[in-house]
Amino acid sequence: MISIRMIREVNSGPHEDDRIHITRVDNNIEVSYIDGNQMGKKTTQNIILTHTALSTYIKNLGLMFLYDVEPFVQIQFNFPGFPCFLATRKSLKNEELQDTLMDIANMVSESWFADYSCSCNDFNDKFESHY
């Protein structure tokens, strides 16, 4: 799962922050947006994307962070296999960082759909030919 935590105030608790969870569901990607403080109650909105649409979603999300009139003060990215990464609105203006975040998101989502199957006969044939 990829998770993105959008922090409204530095000293706010995690229950007050907005969150996005991105997971694989069958042959698609589900994006869940949890609004941490919508009139005193949490609301969740889900959309289903194709693998290729995820890049567009992440890119547009980044642009929204940059141009928001009431911006989040920090955004925390959590990718499988990577340490969590905390960014500010200012740091997200860096194109190298934008490219890196896109590359990681694409790499993770591609791994969800990779075919790691291997025929046992292929393995045995290669093993026996060496010995």
C-alpha positions in Angstrom: 0.0 0.0 0.0 1.1 3.5 -0.7 -0.1 6.0 1.8 0.0 9.8 1.8 -0.7 11.8 5.0 -1.6 15.5 4.5 -0.9 17.4 7.7 -2.9 20.5 8.3 -1.0 21.7 11.4 2.4 20.6 12.7 1.1 19.7 16.1 -2.1 18.1 15.0 -2.8 14.4 15.7 -2.9 11.8 12.9 -6.7 11.5 13.3 -7.1 15.2 12.2 -5.0 14.8 9.0 -6.3 13.8 5.6 -5.0 10.5 4.2 -4.8 8.8 0.9 -4.4 5.0 0.7 -3.5 3.5 -2.7 -3.8 -0.3 -3.1 -4.2 -2.9 -5.7 -7.7 -4.4 -6.1 -7.8 -7.1 -8.7 -6.4 -5.6 -12.0 -7.0 -2.0 -10.9 -5.8 0.4 -8.3 -8.1 1.7 -5.6 -7.5 5.2 -4.2 -9.2 6.0 -0.8 -9.3 9.6 0.4 -10.1 10.0 4.0 -10.9 13.5 5.1 -9.7 13.9 8.6 -11.9 16.8 9.6 -15.1 17.2 7.6 -17.5 19.0 9.9 -16.4 17.0 12.9 -16.7 13.6 11.1 -14.5 11.6 8.8 -15.6 10.9 5.3 -14.1 8.5 2.8 -14.2 8.7 -0.9 -13.0 5.9 -3.2 -12.1 5.8 -6.8 -10.8 3.0 -9.0 -8.0 3.8 -11.5 -6.1 1.8 -14.1 -2.4 1.3 -13.6 -1.6 4.0 -16.1 -4.0 6.5 -14.6 -2.1 6.4 -11.3 0.7 8.6 -12.7 -1.8 11.2 -13.7 -3.5 11.1 -10.3 -0.1 11.5 -8.4 1.0 14.4 -10.8 -2.3 16.2 -10.3 -2.3 15.7 -6.6 1.1 17.3 -6.4 -0.1 20.3 -8.4 -3.1 20.6 -6.1 -0.7 20.7 -3.1 1.3 23.5 -4.8 -1.7 25.7 -5.7 -4.0 25.2 -2.8 -5.2 28.4 -1.2 -5.4 26.8 2.3 -2.5 24.4 1.9 -1.4 21.5 4.1 1.8 22.4 5.9 3.4 19.0 5.4 2.8 15.9 3.3 4.2 12.5 4.4 4.7 9.8 1.8 4.9 6.1 2.7 6.0 3.7 0.0 6.7 0.0 0.6 10.4 -0.7 0.9 11.3 3.0 1.5 11.5 5.0 4.7 8.7 7.5 5.1 9.4 10.9 3.6 8.1 14.2 5.0 7.8 17.1 2.5 6.8 20.7 2.7 4.9 22.7 0.1 8.2 24.5 -0.7 10.1 21.2 -1.2 7.4 19.9 -3.5 8.3 22.7 -6.0 11.6 20.9 -6.7 11.3 19.1 -10.0 13.8 16.5 -9.1 11.8 15.6 -6.0 8.6 15.5 -8.1 10.3 13.1 -10.6 11.6 10.9 -7.8 8.2 10.6 -6.1 6.6 9.7 -9.5 9.3 7.2 -10.2 8.8 5.5 -6.8 5.0 5.5 -7.2 5.3 4.0 -10.7 7.8 1.4 -9.5 5.6 0.3 -6.6 2.5 0.1 -8.7 4.3 -1.8 -11.5 5.5 -4.4 -8.9 1.9 -5.0 -8.0 1.2 -6.2 -11.6 4.5 -7.9 -12.4 4.4 -11.5 -13.4 6.9 -13.4 -11.2 5.7 -16.8 -12.2 8.3 -19.3 -13.2 7.9 -22.7 -14.7 9.5 -25.4 -12.5 10.6 -27.2 -15.8 12.5 -24.0 -16.8 14.3 -24.0 -13.5 15.1 -27.7 -13.6 16.4 -27.6 -17.2 18.7 -24.7 -16.4 19.9 -26.3 -13.2 20.6 -29.7 -14.8 22.4 -28.1 -17.8 25.0 -26.7 -15.3 25.7 -30.0 -13.5 
